[in-house]
C-alpha cells in the first residue's frame, strides 16, 4: 500500500507541473477534475477511481436528484492516494471511491474517515461494509483470465491452463505495483497458499508472463492480439469491451479468485458532510446499485444483479481471505513479486 501511495505522489507531482504549463484546460473533464473549490454549500468534491462511464452516470443522476454540483477528480487508486497525501495540509475531497479495499482500511486505522450509517446498509453484503460505517464496498469486481477469442478457441478453465505451450510468451498480468486489485489477488494467494502460490507465479513467468501496466493497458494487449490472455484482470472492463464487439471474453479460475469490493467513504476533513452523506446514500440506494449492475460491476445489493452478461457474486468461486491481514502483508509480497519478475 505504501508503494501505491509513493507512486501516486510522483504521478500527481508530474500532473500538477504539466497542468501549470497549460494555457487552457483540455476536454470536458478538465474543469471538473481539477479539484479546485468554488465555495458554497450545495456541492460535493469527489475523488474516484472510476470506471469513467459509471462515474459520469452516477454524478449526473445524483446532481439531478439532489440539486448539488459535484466536482470530480478521477484517477487510478494510486493517483488518488497520491493526491490525498499531497493535499493533507489543505484537504479538498469530501468522498473517496477506490478500486481496492486495503487503502480504506488504512485510512480508517489512521483516523481519517468519518463514519456514517447509510440508509440501505441492511441490504448490502455484510462483508463489504465496515460494521461501524467507516466504509462501504458499493460495488465489486472479480478477477479472471481475460482472453482473445480469435486466438483462443477453448477458454482456459484455470491458471494451470496458462502454463501450456499454447500460451508461451503470449501471456501477461496487470502490474500489481500499478493495480490494487492485482495486488489483492497476489496477496490473497500468497496468504492462503504460501510457497505453492510463489511456485505458480514463477511457472507463469517461466512460460513468458509479462507485466502489462494497470488493468486497462493490460486488457488492450489482449484486444490487439499482442497477448492471448491476461491473468488477474478485472471483469467489468472485459464485459464492456465484449459488448462493443471486441474479440475478448473472461473465465474465472475453477480453483477460485478474488472479488475486490470497491470502497466509498467520507473523509473526516470533508467540508461538505451533508452532501457527502447524501451521496453515500445515493451510491448504495436501489437506483445507484442498478447503475452499478448496468456498468458490469457486481452490486453490493445482490438483489440488484439483473445484467445477463455478468455473473452474480454467488456464481464465482471466491477465495477466502481476511482483508486486514492482507493489508499488512501486501508491501512485502509486492517487493518479492517484483524482484521475481526482474530476475
C-alpha positions in Angstrom: 0.0 0.0 0.0 2.9 2.4 0.8 4.3 1.6 -2.7 1.0 2.7 -4.3 1.0 5.9 -2.3 4.6 6.7 -3.3 3.8 6.1 -6.9 0.7 8.2 -6.7 2.7 11.1 -5.1 5.2 11.0 -8.0 2.4 10.9 -10.6 0.5 13.7 -9.0 3.6 15.9 -8.9 4.0 15.4 -12.6 0.4 16.1 -13.3 0.5 19.3 -11.3 3.6 20.5 -13.1 2.1 19.8 -16.5 -1.1 21.4 -15.5 0.7 24.5 -14.6 2.3 24.7 -18.1 -1.1 24.7 -19.9 -2.7 27.9 -21.0 -6.2 26.5 -21.0 -8.0 23.3 -19.9 -8.4 20.5 -22.4 -11.6 18.5 -22.8 -14.9 18.4 -20.9 -13.4 16.8 -17.8 -10.6 19.5 -17.3 -12.8 21.8 -15.1 -14.5 19.1 -13.1 -11.3 17.1 -12.5 -9.0 19.9 -11.2 -10.1 19.5 -7.6 -10.5 23.3 -7.1 -13.1 24.5 -4.7 -15.6 27.1 -5.9 -17.2 27.5 -2.4 -20.8 27.1 -1.5 -22.8 24.5 0.5 -24.6 23.0 -2.5 -21.7 21.0 -3.8 -19.6 17.9 -3.2 -15.9 17.1 -4.0 -15.5 13.5 -5.2 -12.2 11.7 -5.7 -12.9 8.5 -7.6 -11.2 5.6 -9.3 -13.9 5.1 -11.9 -15.0 3.5 -14.2 -15.4 6.6 -16.2 -18.9 5.9 -17.6 -20.3 4.8 -14.2 -18.9 7.9 -12.5 -20.4 10.2 -15.2 -23.8 8.5 -15.0 -23.9 8.4 -11.2 -22.8 12.1 -10.8 -25.3 13.2 -13.5 -28.2 11.4 -11.7 -27.1 12.5 -8.2 -26.9 16.1 -9.3 -30.3 15.9 -10.9 -31.8 14.3 -7.8 -30.1 16.4 -5.1 -29.6 19.8 -6.9 -26.0 19.8 -5.8 -23.0 20.2 -8.0 -20.2 17.6 -7.9 -16.5 18.4 -8.6 -14.7 15.2 -9.7 -11.1 14.2 -9.6 -10.7 10.9 -11.4 -7.6 8.7 -11.5 -6.2 5.4 -10.5 -6.3 4.3 -6.9 -2.5 5.2 -6.7 -3.1 8.6 -8.2 -5.9 9.4 -5.8 -3.9 8.3 -2.8 -1.0 10.4 -4.0 -3.2 13.5 -4.4 -4.7 13.0 -0.9 -1.2 12.8 0.5 -0.1 15.9 -1.3 -3.2 17.8 0.0 -3.1 16.5 3.5 -2.4 20.0 4.9 -5.2 21.5 2.8 -7.7 18.7 2.1 -10.3 19.2 -0.6 -12.1 15.9 -1.1 -15.3 15.0 0.7 -15.9 11.5 -0.6 -13.4 9.0 -1.9 -14.1 5.9 -4.0 -11.3 3.5 -4.7 -10.8 0.3 -6.7 -9.3 -1.7 -3.9 -10.2 -2.1 -0.2 -6.8 -2.1 1.7 -6.4 1.7 1.4 -9.8 2.3 3.0 -8.7 0.0 5.9 -5.5 2.0 6.2 -7.4 5.3 6.3 -9.7 4.0 9.0 -6.7 2.9 11.0 -5.2 6.4 10.7 -8.5 8.0 11.9 -9.1 9.8 8.6 -12.6 8.6 7.9 -15.9 9.9 9.3 -18.3 7.0 10.0 -21.8 7.1 8.6 -24.6 4.6 8.5 -26.2 4.6 5.1 -29.9 4.0 4.8 -29.6 0.8 2.7 -26.9 -0.8 4.9 -29.0 -3.8 5.7 -29.4 -4.6 2.0 -25.7 -4.7 1.3 -23.2 -7.6 1.7 -22.1 -7.6 5.3 -18.5 -8.4 4.4 -18.4 -5.5 2.0 -19.0 -2.9 4.7 -17.5 -1.7 7.9 -19.7 -2.7 10.9 -19.4 0.9 12.2 -20.0 2.6 8.9 -16.5 3.7 8.1 -16.6 2.4 4.5 -18.9 0.6 2.1 -18.0 -1.5 -0.8 -20.8 -0.2 -3.0 -19.6 -2.3 -6.0 -17.1 -5.0 -6.7 -15.0 -6.5 -9.5 -13.9 -10.2 -9.8 -10.6 -11.0 -11.3 -10.3 -13.6 -14.0 -8.5 -14.8 -17.1 -9.2 -12.4 -20.0 -8.5 -14.0 -23.4 -8.6 -13.2 -27.1 -11.5 -15.2 -28.6 -9.9 -15.1 -32.1 -6.6 -16.6 -30.8 -8.0 -18.9 -28.1 -10.6 -21.4 -29.2 -11.0 -23.2 -25.8 -11.4 -20.9 -22.8 -8.9 -21.5 -20.1 -10.5 -23.0 -17.0 -7.8 -22.4 -14.5 -4.3 -20.9 -14.0 -2.7 -24.3 -14.9 -4.0 -24.0 -18.4 -1.9 -20.9 -18.9 1.2 -23.0 -18.4 0.6 -24.8 -21.6 2.9 -24.2 -24.6 0.0 -22.5 -26.4 0.4 -19.5 -24.1 4.2 -19.4 -24.3 5.3 -15.7 -24.5 1.7 -14.7 -25.1 0.6 -14.1 -21.5 0.5 -11.0 -19.3 -0.6 -9.9 -15.8 -1.6 -6.4 -14.6 1.4 -4.9 -12.7 0.5 -5.2 -9.0 2.5 -2.0 -8.3 0.0 -0.2 -10.5 -3.1 -2.2 -10.0 -4.5 -2.5 -6.4 -6.8 -5.4 -7.5 -3.9 -7.3 -9.0 -2.0 -6.8 -5.7 -5.1 -8.0 -3.8 -5.1 -11.3 -5.8 -1.4 -11.8 -5.4 -1.6 -11.2 -1.6 -4.6 -13.5 -1.2 -2.9 -16.3 -3.0 0.3 -16.0 -1.1 -1.5 -15.6 2.2 -3.6 -18.8 1.6 -1.1 -21.0 -0.3 2.4 -19.8 0.8 5.2 -21.3 -1.4 2.7 -23.0 -3.7 1.5 -19.6 -4.8 5.0 -18.4 -5.5 5.8 -21.6 -7.4 2.7 -20.9 -9.6 3.7 -17.3 -10.4 7.3 -18.5 -11.1 5.9 -21.1 -13.5 3.8 -18.4 -15.3 6.9 -16.2 -15.6 8.9 -19.2 -17.0 6.1 -19.5 -19.6 6.7 -15.9 -20.7 4.3 -14.0 -18.4 4.9 -10.2 -18.7 3.9 -7.2 -16.7 1.5 -5.1 -18.7 0.7 -1.9 -16.8 -2.6 -1.4 -15.0 -5.8 -3.2 -15.9 -6.8 -1.1 -18.9 -3.5 -1.3 -20.8 -3.2 -5.0 -19.9 -6.6 -5.7 -21.4 -5.6 -3.7 -24.5 -2.8 -6.2 -25.2 -5.4 -8.9 -25.4 -7.8 -7.0 -27.6 -5.0 -6.1 -30.0 -3.8 -9.8 -30.0 -0.4 -8.9 -28.6 -1.2 -11.5 -25.8 -3.5 -14.4 -25.9 -4.5 -13.9 -22.2 -4.1 -11.8 -19.1 -4.3 -13.4 -15.7 -5.8 -11.4 -12.9 -7.6 -8.6 -14.8 -10.9 -7.1 -13.7 -14.0 -8.5 -15.3 -16.1 -5.4 -15.9 -13.6 -4.0 -18.4 -13.8 -7.2 -20.4 -17.6 -7.2 -20.4 -17.7 -3.6 -21.6 -15.2 -4.4 -24.4 -17.1 -7.5 -25.4 -20.3 -5.5 -25.6 -18.6 -3.2 -28.1 -17.7 -6.2 -30.3 -14.1 -6.6 -29.3 -12.7 -10.2 -29.5 -12.5 -10.8 -25.8 -14.1 -12.8 -23.0 -13.3 -13.8 -19.5 -13.3 -17.0 -17.4 -13.0 -17.3 -13.7 -10.4 -19.9 -12.3 -12.1 -23.0 -11.1 -9.7 -23.1 -8.1 -11.0 -19.7 -7.0 -10.3 -16.0 -7.4 -10.6 -12.7 -5.6 -13.5 -10.3 -5.7 -12.4 -6.8 -4.7 -15.0 -4.6 -3.1 -14.7 -1.0 -4.3 -15.0 1.1 -1.2 -16.5 4.6 -0.8 -16.1 6.6 2.4 -16.4 10.1 3.8 -13.2 11.9 4.9 -13.2 13.3 8.4 -11.8 16.5 6.9 -14.8 16.8 4.5 -16.1 20.4 4.2 -19.5 19.3 2.8 -20.5 16.5 5.1 -24.3 16.7 4.5 -23.7 16.4 0.7 -21.3 13.6 1.4 -23.9 11.7 3.4 -26.5 12.2 0.6 -24.0 10.9 -2.0 -23.2 7.8 0.1 -26.9 7.1 0.4 -27.2 7.5 -3.4 -24.5 5.1 -4.4 -25.9 2.4 -2.1 -29.5 3.1 -3.0 -31.6 0.9 -5.3 -31.1 3.4 -8.1 -27.3 3.6 -7.5 -27.0 -0.2 -7.3 -28.9 -0.5 -10.6 -26.4 1.7 -12.3 -23.5 -0.4 -10.8 -25.1 -3.5 -12.4 -25.7 -1.8 -15.7 -22.0 -1.0 -15.9 -20.9 -4.6 -15.5 -19.7 -4.4 -11.8 -21.0 -6.5 -9.0 -23.6 -4.7 -6.9 -23.3 -4.6 -3.2 -27.0 -5.3 -3.0 -27.3 -8.8 -4.5 -30.9 -8.3 -5.5 -29.8 -5.5 -7.9 -28.0 -8.0 -10.2 -30.0 -8.2 -13.4 -27.3 -8.0 -16.0 -27.4 -11.1 -18.1 -23.9 -10.6 -19.4 -22.3 -10.8 -16.0 -22.1 -13.4 -13.2 -23.5 -12.9 -9.8 -21.1 -12.9 -6.9 -22.5 -16.2 -5.7 -21.7 -17.9 -9.0 -18.0 -17.2 -8.8 -15.8 -19.3 -6.7 -14.2 -16.9 -4.2 -11.0 -17.4 -2.3 -11.2 -16.9 1.4 -9.3 -14.0 2.9 -9.0 -11.6 5.7 -8.6 -8.0 4.4 -6.8 -6.6 7.5 -4.2 -9.3 7.4 -3.7 -8.9 3.6 -3.2 -5.1 4.0 -0.4 -5.6 6.5 1.4 -8.2 4.3 1.0 -6.6 0.9 4.1 -4.5 0.8 6.5 -7.4 1.4 4.5 -9.6 -1.0 4.8 -6.9 -3.7 8.5 -6.5 -3.3 9.2 -10.2 -3.5 7.0 -10.5 -6.7 8.7 -7.5 -8.4 12.1 -9.0 -7.5 11.0 -12.3 -9.0 9.8 -10.7 -12.3 13.1 -8.8 -12.6 15.3 -11.8 -12.1 
